[in-house]
Amino acid sequence: MSGPDGPGVPDAPSVPGVPGASQAPSVSGVSGVPGAPQAPSVSGVPGVPAVPALPAQGYATLPFEALRERPGIGAAAPDSTPGGWHLPWDRLGGAEAARVRGRLLAGEYEFHTSGTGGEPVRRCVLTGEQLRADAAHGARLLAPYAPEAVVSFVPTRHVYGASATLMLPALTGLPVWFWPAFDGPPPPVTARRIAVVAIPWTFRILARYPRWTASFEHIVFLHGSAELPPEAQRFRDDARTALVELLGSTETGAVAHRSGWEPDGPWTLLDDVTFAAPGVGAEGPLAVAGPRLAALPDGGRPAHHEMDDLVRRLGDRLFLRRGRRAHLIRANGIRHDLGAIAARLRAALPGADVACVRAADRAEGEAYDVLVAGGGPLTAEGVRAAARGLGAEPRRVRLVDRIPRGPLGKPLAPPPEPSA
């Protein structure tokens, strides 16, 4: 973590096993895009040579001197994304890139989280060095796949995005494009092997651009721990793709990983994380300890943090994840994960957006409602029958025009029901 004189910022930080971590890697085709104009400098950092902007299809090449302002990090980033952007880290020399990294590492960043079960917003503070350490884990996990560029769908307002969208490319020297969900076309990436920083909505977006995804020699997805949507199936069956998943939270950063498309496979703790609970062989909330835990509101550092994930611990480093406690309900003595039900309903209702939300029911105790938008001519009873076939009948089915979602795809407050 931080040394006695503040965060340590080496001239060229080394990430073992990460191509280009200590020098700017060459990316096939990027530095010589045919017809690329000699645009004004986008650096602005004293001593950093001018970096001409690439021609962008709606993707602005950002100045390196003002990354705290745009794209911004944590609570300082805008609530809504104005558009796509690009940072050509591969076009900076080693010493120049280290200077820019130093500006990112020398500070603290505030993030906001609603915590477990939708509690009031809480303030979390992470240092630049903690974000660097978090990003280094992602870089090591991606290194065997030798990506030459990064395409991210995760805003830097969130810890996952600050780490994987901003810090990871800064560490590795890989060029990065931020693709703002449905708001624009694919970025003009000419590298042959890419890493995609993904959330569940990523796969639905990419399904609209099969020729773009088919143009790459290899794609490795770095995905959060949410349920994979049905659109991910086409990538699972493609030998040119790989999946690496990270489990974490705002308060902890990334804590565990797994590779492969098996939805029920075990997770392994990252090497700087230890179990605080549950015990070996037991099932309970995952509690972890480690040097990357966010500071408490009073500035103190917690000894451990209990996450919203229910797990069964298998050994010193391994566990099975049962789901998020806020998304688990028990119906007729059986525990169900609302995220899994929503994913299966989306697969059964092509073209529909589906969300399952916990609901209070005086008679049943634990219950849930289903929200469905789009998907052609549907009836509430037809959706109910599909859900019943999954073993957990909803309390209510609502057909709505759209389901509001946050930037990571999480359903927001359901739209109000029409007056009777």
Salt bridges, closest charged atoms under 4 A:
ASP79 OD1 - ARG157 NH2 2.84
GLU110 OE2 - HIS112 NE2 2.73
GLU110 OE1 - ARG123 NE 2.88
GLU119 OE1 - ARG122 NH1 2.88
GLU129 OE2 - ARG132 NE 2.86
ASP134 OD2 - ARG292 NH1 2.70
GLU217 OE2 - ARG193 NH1 2.87
GLU231 OE2 - ARG204 NE 3.19
ASP238 OD2 - ARG240 NH2 2.85
GLU245 OE2 - HIS223 ND1 3.52
GLU245 OE1 - ARG258 NE 2.79
GLU251 OE2 - ARG122 NH2 2.67
GLU251 OE1 - HIS305 NE2 3.81
ASP271 OD1 - HIS137 NE2 3.94
ASP272 OD1 - HIS137 NE2 3.05
ASP272 OD2 - ARG292 NE 2.77
GLU283 OE1 - ARG322 NE 3.15
GLU283 OE2 - ARG335 NH1 3.04
GLU306 OE2 - ARG325 NH1 3.33
ASP308 OD2 - ARG324 NH2 3.23
ASP308 OD1 - ARG325 NE 3.71
ASP309 OD1 - ARG321 NE 2.72
ASP353 OD1 - ARG405 NH2 2.80
ASP369 OD2 - ARG395 NH2 2.62
GLU381 OE2 - ARG388 NH2 3.46
GLU393 OE2 - ARG384 NH1 3.37
GLU393 OE1 - ARG388 NE 3.18
GLU417 OE2 - ARG396 NH1 2.64
